[in-house]
Amino acid sequence: MAAQRQVSAIHAGLNRQSCWPAPLHYTNRRYNSDGSVQPEPGDCGGTRVRDVTHISTYPDHTPATGITTLAYIRNMGVLIRHLERQPPPGR
């Protein structure tokens, strides 16, 4: 019965667009131009570069809501395993 409750919860979690909204904990800046040839001041040795043209991902402390591959794969895995345990139609 726990599996059925999990399937029901996943189904109930779908929004009007039939997707599972999730917080996007990492984000990146959109490309807006080539970077400057002048180096940015400060430490550039880490993963959190301060250059406004740098587009690597970084943690977002106020995450937007969107669609994540993690949520999609996790939820679809549960649903597929549930279907695999069902008897074939007509039997």
C-alpha positions in Angstrom: 0.0 0.0 0.0 2.9 2.4 0.6 3.8 2.1 -3.1 0.2 3.1 -4.1 0.3 6.1 -1.7 3.6 7.2 -3.3 2.1 6.9 -6.8 -0.9 8.9 -5.7 1.3 11.6 -4.2 3.4 11.8 -7.4 0.2 12.1 -9.5 -1.2 14.7 -7.2 2.1 16.7 -7.5 1.6 17.4 -11.2 0.7 21.0 -11.9 -1.6 22.3 -14.6 1.1 21.9 -17.3 1.5 18.2 -16.2 4.9 18.7 -14.8 6.4 18.4 -11.3 7.6 21.8 -10.2 10.7 21.8 -8.0 13.1 24.5 -6.6 16.1 25.2 -8.8 18.8 25.3 -6.3 21.5 26.1 -8.8 21.4 28.7 -11.5 23.6 30.5 -13.9 23.7 33.9 -15.5 22.5 34.2 -19.1 25.0 34.9 -21.7 25.1 38.6 -22.5 28.5 39.2 -24.1 32.0 38.0 -24.4 34.0 38.6 -21.3 36.4 41.4 -20.8 40.1 40.9 -21.6 40.8 42.6 -18.3 40.8 40.2 -15.3 38.2 40.7 -12.6 39.5 41.8 -9.2 39.5 39.2 -6.4 40.0 35.5 -6.2 39.3 33.7 -9.5 40.7 30.4 -8.3 37.3 29.0 -7.1 34.2 28.0 -8.8 32.3 31.1 -7.9 33.7 33.7 -10.3 32.4 37.2 -9.8 32.7 38.2 -13.5 29.2 39.2 -14.7 29.8 37.6 -18.0 30.7 34.2 -16.5 28.0 31.6 -16.9 29.0 28.7 -14.7 26.4 27.5 -12.3 26.3 28.7 -8.7 24.0 28.1 -5.7 20.9 30.2 -5.7 19.8 31.1 -2.1 16.4 32.2 -3.4 15.7 29.5 -5.9 13.1 29.9 -8.6 10.7 27.1 -9.3 11.0 25.0 -12.5 11.4 21.5 -13.9 14.4 19.5 -12.9 15.7 16.3 -14.5 16.2 14.9 -10.9 12.5 15.2 -10.1 11.4 13.9 -13.5 13.7 10.8 -13.4 12.9 10.1 -9.8 9.1 10.3 -10.3 9.1 8.5 -13.6 11.1 5.7 -12.0 8.5 5.2 -9.3 5.7 5.2 -11.8 7.4 2.8 -14.2 8.3 0.4 -11.4 4.6 0.5 -10.3 3.4 -0.3 -13.8 5.9 -3.2 -14.1 4.3 -4.8 -11.0 0.9 -4.7 -12.6 -0.6 -7.7 -14.4 -0.8 -7.3 -18.2 -4.1 -6.0 -19.5 -6.7 -8.6 -20.2 -5.4 -11.1 -17.6 
